[in-house]
């Protein structure tokens, strides 16, 4: 199975695209601040899944899954901050938080399966 076929990869990629779309509407003053941080942390999730899958052993793969899970938590905080700064509404916040919680749980299961 290719890593691109994993549900956790597909979902994290889809969410990365949503973060790019969402942050495109943030104030221009956040371009080098929150926008950049959110895009990097969201992108880090599928990037680390992919990189880990291309490493030589399971131990390395697990390490990169752990990093992806950390980036998931980072993105969740940045969503909270975005909501509290009124850059996104509560509905978008709660929807995205639930999706990132799902990714986090999927990463935990993938880690355990390795």
C-alpha positions as CSV (number, residue, x, y, z in Angstrom):
1,X,0.0,0.0,0.0
2,X,1.2,3.5,-0.8
3,X,1.3,6.1,1.9
4,X,-1.0,8.3,-0.2
5,X,-3.7,5.6,0.2
6,X,-3.7,5.9,4.0
7,X,-6.8,7.6,5.3
8,X,-4.8,9.6,7.8
9,X,-2.6,11.0,4.9
10,X,-5.7,11.8,2.8
11,X,-7.5,13.6,5.6
12,X,-4.4,15.5,6.7
13,X,-3.7,16.6,3.1
14,X,-7.4,17.7,2.7
15,X,-7.1,19.7,6.0
16,X,-3.9,21.3,4.8
17,X,-5.7,22.6,1.7
18,X,-8.5,23.9,3.9
19,X,-5.9,25.7,6.2
20,X,-4.4,27.4,3.1
21,X,-7.8,28.5,1.9
22,X,-8.8,29.7,5.4
23,X,-5.6,31.6,6.1
24,X,-5.8,33.3,2.8
25,X,-8.6,35.4,4.3
26,X,-6.6,36.4,7.4
27,X,-5.5,40.1,7.8
28,X,-2.4,40.9,5.7
29,X,-0.6,41.8,8.9
30,X,-0.6,38.1,9.8
31,X,1.1,37.0,6.6
32,X,4.4,36.4,8.3
33,X,2.9,35.5,11.7
34,X,0.0,33.3,12.3
35,X,-0.7,32.5,8.6
36,X,2.9,31.3,8.1
37,X,2.8,29.2,11.3
38,X,-0.5,27.6,10.6
39,X,0.5,26.7,7.1
40,X,3.8,25.2,8.3
41,X,2.2,23.2,11.1
42,X,-0.7,21.9,8.9
43,X,1.7,21.0,6.1
44,X,4.0,19.3,8.6
45,X,1.4,16.6,9.3
46,X,1.2,14.9,5.8
47,X,4.8,15.8,5.1
48,X,6.0,13.8,8.1
49,X,3.7,10.9,7.3
50,X,5.2,10.8,3.8
51,X,8.8,11.3,5.0
52,X,8.5,8.6,7.7
53,X,7.1,6.1,5.2
54,X,10.1,6.6,3.0
55,X,12.6,6.0,5.8
56,X,14.3,2.7,6.1
57,X,12.8,1.2,9.2
58,X,9.7,1.1,11.4
59,X,11.4,2.9,14.2
60,X,12.1,5.9,12.0
61,X,8.6,5.8,10.6
62,X,7.2,5.9,14.2
63,X,9.4,8.9,15.0
64,X,8.0,10.8,12.1
65,X,4.4,9.8,13.0
66,X,5.2,11.2,16.5
67,X,6.3,14.5,14.9
68,X,3.2,14.6,12.8
69,X,1.1,14.2,15.9
70,X,2.9,17.1,17.6
71,X,2.2,19.3,14.5
72,X,-1.4,18.3,14.8
73,X,-1.5,19.7,18.3
74,X,0.3,22.8,17.2
75,X,-2.3,23.4,14.5
76,X,-5.2,22.9,17.0
77,X,-3.8,25.6,19.2
78,X,-3.4,28.0,16.2
79,X,-7.0,27.4,15.3
80,X,-8.0,28.3,18.9
81,X,-5.9,31.5,18.7
82,X,-7.5,32.3,15.3
83,X,-11.0,32.0,16.8
84,X,-10.1,34.1,19.8
85,X,-8.6,36.8,17.5
86,X,-11.9,36.6,15.6
87,X,-10.2,35.5,12.3
88,X,-12.5,32.5,12.1
89,X,-16.0,31.9,13.6
90,X,-16.9,29.4,16.2
91,X,-18.5,27.0,13.7
92,X,-15.4,26.8,11.5
93,X,-13.2,26.4,14.6
94,X,-15.2,23.6,16.1
95,X,-15.5,21.8,12.8
96,X,-11.7,22.0,12.2
97,X,-10.9,21.1,15.7
98,X,-13.0,17.9,15.4
99,X,-11.2,17.0,12.2
100,X,-7.8,17.5,13.7
101,X,-8.8,15.5,16.7
102,X,-9.7,12.7,14.3
103,X,-6.3,13.0,12.6
104,X,-4.6,12.9,16.0
105,X,-6.4,9.7,16.9
106,X,-5.6,8.1,13.5
107,X,-1.9,9.0,14.0
108,X,-2.0,7.3,17.4
109,X,-3.4,4.2,15.9
110,X,-0.9,4.2,13.1
111,X,1.9,4.7,15.6
112,X,0.7,1.8,17.7
113,X,0.4,-0.5,14.6
114,X,4.0,0.1,13.7
